Amino acid sequence: METIFQKEWDYTFSKNGNNKFILSVVCGSIALFEVDIILNQEEINRYNEDGEKFISSLAKTIREKPENWGIKKN
């Protein structure tokens, strides 16, 4: 896996061997966990337009509501 860029304790944006873009976002407060998503074509297009600014915004959105990406809150 190739890391494109990362912000420590925030997110890592990378590309795997199948040319899929993956965003791994650190979530939680007391207990930390990561939410990993594979970017869809719309998100890839936005990344190509806005670069790291879009990825940072998407990471924030994921962190605020990880349940929207299949993570169940207790």
N, C-alpha and C positions, 0 to 999 in steps of 0.2 A: 504494500500500500504506500502511495506517495502522499506525503503531507504537503498541501498547497500553502496553507498558513494556519496559525493557531494563536489563540490568546489563552495563556495559562490560567487554569481554574475557571475557564469560560467555555471555550469550544475548540474543536479541531475540525478543519475542513480538509478533506483528502479525496483522492481518486484511487479506486481499487484496480486490480488487474483486468477487470471487465469494462474499464472505462466508465464506471458509475461514480458519480460524485456523492460523497457521504459526509454528512454533518453530524458530529458527535457533540452533544451539548451537556455540560455539567448542570445538574438540577438538584434541588433540595436545600435544606438548611441545616438541620441537625444530622440527618443521614443524607449523604450525597449519592447520587446515581447518575448514570449517563443515559440520554435518549439519543439513539442513532437513527437517522433517517437517510434514505436514498432520495436525492432530489429528483423531482419529476421534470418533464420538459419545460413547463412554465417557469419553474424555479431556476432551471439552468439558463433559460433565456434572460431572466431577471439578473442572474449572476453575471452573465456576459455583458449586460448593459451597465450595471452598477457596481460590479466587483465586490470587494470586501465589505462595503457599506451595506449591501443587501444581505450578505451572510450574517453580519452582526445583528441586523434587524430581525432576521429569521430566527437566529439563536435566542434573542430576547423573547420573541413570541413563543417559542417552544418552552423556554424556561418558565414563563408566566402561566402557561396552561399545558403541561405535559400530557394531560389526559386527552387532549385533542390528537395526540400522536400515539394512542394506544396504551398509555401508561395509566394505571389505575391509582388514584389517591386513596389513602386509608382514612 
